[in-house]
Every structure is written in C-alpha cells, then in structure tokens.
Amino acid sequence: MTKENIHKDVNIKWHFVVVFYVVAFSLSGLFNSGFLNSYYQTLTKGYFISDLTYLPACLGTLIAALLVLLLDKFHIRTINFLGNSPLKNIATSITPILVFSLVGLDNNYKLNQHYFAFSFAAINLIYAVMEEIGWRGYLQDALRPLSEKYRFLLIGLLWWAWHFRYNTTFDFTVFPLICVAGSFLIGQFTEKSKSFFTAGAMHCLIILLTNSGEPTKDKMMAGGLTILIWVGIGKWWKPESEQS
C-alpha cells in the first residue's frame, strides 16, 4: 500500500494544521505586515537584499513546519527535499539560476547583470524552498485526505492570507486568484516530483518574473527558456523508479 493510499484511511489532524498556520502567520506577519522591516533594512544596509523585505518571512513557515513535524510523530510524508528522483529534481531546481545567470538581469545597483541574476536567483531559491517546506512539504501532505482540488484551493487561500496584503482592491480580488492558481500549479509540480526543492524552484521562477523589476524581453526569454528546459526534463528524464 502506498503512502497516498494510507492517507485516504486517516483523518486530517486539524489541530496540527491550525498550529502550523497560526505560527507561520504570526511569525511571518512580523515582516509581511512591515512591522519589522526597518530593523531588517538596518541590518542589511548597503546590500541589495535590503530592498527584499519579504525574505525573513520564510522563517515563519519553516519554523512552523519544523514544529508540527516534531509534535506529530505519526505524520505521513510523501514529499521531501529531493523527492522521487534526486538528480532529476536537483537539475530541475537549479535551472532558473543557470538560465537567468546566463541571460542576466538589469538592476539599479550598478552590479554586473550576470552576477546580479545569479545572486538574486540563488537567494530567492533558498527563500522559496524554506517557505515551501511549509506549504508543500508539510501542508500538502497534512491535507492529503481532501480531494486534490479542495486541498490546493485551501492551501492557496491560506497562502494568500499569509502574505498579509489587505490594502487594495487588487489584494482582495486578483491576488487571491494568483495565489490559488499558483497553489494548483506548484502543487501539481510537487506531486510529480515529490520534492519541495522543485516546488521552491517554481516559486523562485515566479519571483524572478514578477519581483525583479520591470518585465523585459531578456527576462521573458529567460523565463520561457526555463520552462522549455523543464518540459524537456519532464519528458525525457524519467524518475529512477520508472526506469527499467
């Protein structure tokens, strides 16, 4: 019997899910709300990451996930760091860094485009993986007894609220749709790889395309090339478990 089938025979441990979300929301909210941003910017003054005030928020989901995994001794995990094909998932996960480093990213910091692209992509991959340990690494398994559509919908809505964006009409209309769509996309990606490392890579690509300045031809080309490489990896590189 597979771990997925075992999940169908157990109930969701909602008390652990609530603990995870309350801790993640509370700790991450210190930065997502802007409350501690001035302290973060003081500590990182002089570096371009000073403008990336969202970075410390990943610690909230990381700490929350580690806490509930420590408390719930019987949590059934199907998703881990390297997943069902370690080499394939490593190759998938570093693709955005390699592609964007090759193409380069314009910046206002007077940094070499290729160096900046490498640094920005690598930092955000680490950030995204630490965040995804919670959303996909823990919560996607914790809610597995739910049907896939309800599971991804719930994760997407929780993800939206976690961002602490409640200021504009966009934050209450379009942004929730983006989070839900992203939850379905990253969730499916994770189900195929069984790796929250690859989940972090897709999350990182979203950041690279939306949070690294104005959309440019080079950026769109790098994003498209990353996706093409991912399609190629998925089509021709089968998990070790499927190889005969």
N, C-alpha and C positions, 0 to 999 in steps of 0.2 A: 504494500500500500504506500502510495506517495505521500509526501508531506501535505500536498494540496488536498488530497482526499481526506487526510486526517483532520484538516481544518474544518471540513464540512460537518464533522461529527462533534465539534466542540462549540461552545458558546463564546461570543465575544466578551472579553473581560473589560467591561466598560469602565470599571474603577481605575484600571491601569491606563486606559486611553485618556480618561479625564485627568489623571495625574500628569501624564505626558504633556497634554495640551496646556494645562494651567501653568506648569513650569516653563514650557517653551514660550508661551505667550507672554508670561510675566518677565522672564529674563531678557528675551529678545526685544520686548516692548520698550525696555530702557533705552535702546538705540533706535528701534523703528519709529518710536514716538519723537525722537530728537532730544530726549531728556538728558542723555549723557554725551551727546555729540561734541559739545565744546571740550569736554575732557579728552575725548578720543583725538580731536584735532590738535589739541595742545601736545599730546604725547607723540603724534606723528607729524608735527610741523616740519616743513621742508621736504617732505616726500609726497609723491603724487597720491599715495593711498590716503592722505589726509582728506581728500575730497570724496573718498569712497566710504562714507559714514555708515553704510549698511554692513560692512564687513564683520564687526563684532557680533551682529545679530545671530550669526550661525552658531555661536556658542550656546545660545539658548536651546536650540533644537538638539544639539549634540549632548549637552548635559542632561536634558530631559530624557533622551533616548537611552543614554547610559544608565540613568537612574531606574527607569522602568524595567530595563533588561536585567538589572541587578536584583530588583524586587520580584519580578515574575520569573521564577525558576523554571516554569513549565512553558514558557513562550516558545512556540514552534516557528523556527526561522527557515524560510526558503530563499531569502535574499541576503547575500553577504557582500563582502568587499569585491572579490574577483569573480564571483558567480560561477556559471556552468562551463566557462571556457577562459581560464585566466589570461593566456596570451592574446586571444582574440579581444577580450574586454579591455586589456591594457592598451592594445593598438587602437581600439575604438576611442578610448578615453583621452589619449594624448593627441589624437588627430586635430582637434581645434587649436591646440597650442602650436603644433608644427605648421599647419596651414596658415594661420594668422601671422606667425612669426616670419614665414616666407614672404607673405604679401605685404605685411607691415600695417601699422595704424597711425593715422595722423594724430597729433596731440599738441596741446598748448604748453607743454612742459620743456620744450626745446630738447627733447630726447630723440635719439635715433628711432625711426619708425619701427624697425625690426626688433630692436631691444625693448621698446615700449610695448609692442604687441606681445612679445614673449612674456614680459613681466606681468602685464595686465591679464593675459590669458591664464598664466600659471597661478597667480594669486586668486583669481576668480574660480579656477577649477578647485583649488583647495577649499575656498569658501563654500562652493556649491556642494562638494562632497560632504563636508561637515554638516551642512543643512540637510542634505538628502539622507544622511544616516537616520534622521528622524522621520521625514515624510515617507520615503520609500523603504529604507532599511528596517524601520520599526512599524510604522503605522500601516503600511500596505499589507504586511503580514498580520498585524493585530486585527485588522478589519476583514480578513480574507473570508470569513463565513458569509459576508454580504456578497450579493451578486456584483460582478465587476463594475457595472455602470453606476450602482449606488455607492460602491466603495470609492471609485475615482471622483464621483460627484462630491461626496462628503469630504474627501481629502482636499479637493480643490477649494471648497468653501472655507474649510478651516485654514487653508494656506492663505486665502485672500484676507481673512480677518487678522491673521498673524502679522501681515505686513503693516498693520496699523495705519492704513490710508483711508481716512474718513473726512477729507476736507473738500472735495469737489464732486460734481455730478459724475465725472469720469470714474472716480474712485468707487462709486456705488452702482455704476451701470456697466461700463466697458471693462474695467479692471477685474471684477469678479468673473466675467466671461473669459478673460485671458487666463486667469488662474485655473478655472475649471478645464478649459481646453488644454492648458499646459499639463494639468494633472492627468488627463486622459493620454496625452502624447507621451509624457515621461513615464507614466505608469505602464503603458504598453511596451515601451522601450525596455523598461526594467524587467517586466515579465519574461521577455525573450532572452535577456542576458542573465537574469537572476543576480544582478550586480548593482549596488548603489554607486559604484565608481562610474559606471556608464550613465547612470541617472544624473550624476554630477556633471558629466561631460555635456549632456544635452542641456542641462540647466546653464552651464557655462556658455554654451553657444548662444542661448537666448540673451544672456547678459552682454556678450560680445556684440550682438546685433542691435541691442536696444539701449545699452547703458555705457557706450564708449564714444559718445559724441554724435555728430550728425551722420546720417546714413550716406555713405559714399559708394561709388562704383566699386572700388577695391574691397570695401567691407562686404558688400553684397556678393562679390565674386568669391571672396574667401568663405563666406557662409555657404554658398552654393557648392563650392568645391568640397567642403567638409561633408555636406550631406551626400554628395555623389560618392565620396570615399566610403562613407558609412553604408550606403546601399551596396557598394561593391563588396565590402567586408561581409555584410549580411548574406549576400547571395552566394559568394564563392568560398567563404571561410566558415565551415560548419563547426559547431561545438565538438570537443573531443568525444563527448558521449554519443554523438551521432555518427562518428567516423567508424568504419569497419576495418 
